[in-house]
Amino acid sequence: TLGQGEEGKLSGADDFRHAFFDEIHNPSTQNPHRIFNIISVSGSALKTCVFLGIDSQAQAVARRAVQQILPSVEFLSVSTLDDAVQDPCGNGCALVVLHGQEKSEWVKAAAAKDAGGLQRWALVVYGEDIQAEGTEIVSPAEWIEPFLIRAFRSSLAQHELTRKSQRLEGDLRTVSSRINHDLRTPLGGILSVGEVLKEVFTETNPADVELLKPLFSSVNELTELLNRVSTVTRASSNPVSKQWVSMTEAVWSVLQRYEQQILKRGAVISQPDSWPDVMGVSSWLEVVWGNLLANALLFGKSNPRIELGWEQNEKDFSFWLSDDGDGVPPGKLTDLFQPFHLLYHPNARKGLGLSIVQRLTELQGGRCEYEQRVGGGARFLFTLPS
């Protein structure tokens, strides 16, 4: 409400701030002992507020600010931050207000987890010249109710978003590892039974072997779908550090993996004599090249001609795959690289390949593009920082 044409209130707040901090910074009035208090608010998202190293007068201001957000509060006292960590009322959404002079204390508070493994406390640090990422810092000059209300609300909102993000990341990791693993077991059973039936039919009635083709095809498609989904969910929920990658080895690995499909389609592959080393993730780059090559083999003409290439620009490397197919119709260009997180929409494109290419490229600091080739064909590009 300050600064909205009510100059008198703003001036009064400034006068109060100076008088208030002249008083609390007077060594004769400061409490030499650390004070720990818990504000427990039943029926509210905020369940705990811990004051650490904040004198009684500063606490009084903070309490009034908390009461502006949550009118009904109950105070409990503890002697150490470890006691607050062990207090059951601290499980869930909570707020910690502490003096930034003791770095070890706010580092410990920021790292605290609840019983579900999520961030336990929102954090507000009192002090100046403090670098604490993801934490609200309130200087002595700002330690008045309007500023504290903003800081507390901001910290609680960020805390809620962090917990939600941690929960979603955990869900993605579960999907990419546990569910992916559990689904492969029954798929392996289906495949084993199919192989037995194939042997039996071969001996008793060879004509019936053709009936099993849809079974094997479905198992292969579902396995490939699991591989694709687990790759992007694992990469999104648990990104790995980029390292120097030999693009020569990445491209060679993909060409070896798709050798049978290349021979079956009669495709002619051309590539440069050398490839650069880049900063990226080797397994992700193989997935990117693999999806682009699979698209060219699937949608290209008979005996397609596919060209792989690269060039170095001022700020990045540009890699591409070109084919001599019909290209992408103009009406479908806008949905070509539809983000993976939008594929749940009913009208989203059915294919996953280009969305996975986009996600993995973005996670490595690059971007994806499409160019319509003069004379027909398509060129798909992705960049990586140089």
Residue, then its C-alpha position, 0 to 999 in steps of 0.5 A: t500500500l505504500g507509494q500509492g499517493e499516500e505520501g504521509k503514510l510513506s513518510g511516517a513509515d520511514d520515520f518509524r523505520h529509522a526510529f525503530f532500527d536506531e533502537i534495536h541496533n543499540p547494543s544496550t537494548q539487544n538480547p544477547h541470547r538467541i531466541f527460537n519460537i515456533i508459530s503454529v497455525s492450525g488449519s492453515a498452509l503455514k504450520t511452523c515459523v521459526f525465529l533464529g537469532i532475531d531479537s525480541q523487538a524484531q520478532a514483535v514486528a515479524r509476528r505482527a506481519v505474520q498475523q496480517i497473513l494469518p490472524s490466528v497463531e500459537f507460539l511454541s518455544v524451542s532451544t535449537l534449530d535441531d529441536a525445530v527440525q524434530d518437532p512434528c508440527g514442522n512437517g509440511c509448509a513452514l516458515v523460518v526467519l533467521h539471522g544471516q550472520e550464521k551461514s551454517e544455520w540457514v544452510k541447514a534450514a534450507a536443506a531440511k526435508d519433511a517426512g515425504g522428502l520435500q523441502r520443509w521450510a520456506l526461508v527468510v533471512y535477516g541481514e545484508d550482503i547475503q547471497a542465498e539463492g531461492t531465499e528472501i533476504v530482508s535488510p535491517a532497513e526493510w524490517i517493517e511490516p509492509f516489507l515483511i508481509r511481502a517477503f513472507r508471502s513471496s517466500l511461502a509462495q516460492h516454497e509451495l512451488t518448490r514442493k510442487s516441483q519436487r513432487l512432480e520431479g519425483d513422479l517423473r523419476t518413478v515413471s522413467s525408472r520404476i514403471n518403465h522397469d515393471l512394464r518390461t517384465p510382462l512384455g518380456g513374458i508376452l514375447s517369450v510366449g510368442e516365440v514358443l508359439k512360433e516354434v509350435f506353429t512352425e512344426t505343426n502348421p507353418a501357415d499360422v506363423e503369420l498370425l503372430k506378426p501383429l503380436f511381435s510388432s505390437v511388443n516392439e512398438l510398445t518397447e520403443l514407446l517405453n524407451r522414448v518416454s523414459t528417455v525424455t522423462r529421465a532427462s527432464s527430471n534428472p538432467v546430467s552435466k554436459q561433457w565433451v562429446s565426439m559427434t563422430e562417435a554419436v553419428w556412427s552409433v546411430l548409423q550402426r543401430y539403424e543399419q538394417q532399416i537403412l538397407k531395407r529402405g535402400a537409403v543412401i546416406s552421405q555425411p562429411d569427412s569429419w565432425p566436431d567435438v561438442m559440449g552435450v550429452s552423448s546418449w541424448l545426441e544419439v536419441v536426437w540423431g536417431n529420431l531424425l533418421a527414423n523420420a527420414l526413413l519412414f517418410g522419405k521416398s523409395n530409396p531415399r537420399i539422406e544427407l547429414g551435415w554441420e557448420q560452425n557459426e559465431k555462437d553455435f554449431s548447426f547440425w542437420l539432416s536433409d532428405d529428398g521426400d515431399g517435405v512437411p505441408p505448410g499447414k502442419l509447420t506450426d505443430l512440427f516441434q510441439p513441446f512434449h509437455l503439450l502432447y496431452h492435448p486431445n488435438a496434439r500431434k500423434g508422433l513423439g519423435l520431434s517433440i523428444v528432439q526438441r526437449l533434449t536439444e533445449l536441455q543442452g542449450g540448443r534449439c530446433e528448426y525446419e527448412q523446406r528445401v528448394g526442389g523438394g525435401a526437408r531439412f531438420l536442424f538442431t544447434l548446440p552452443s559452441 
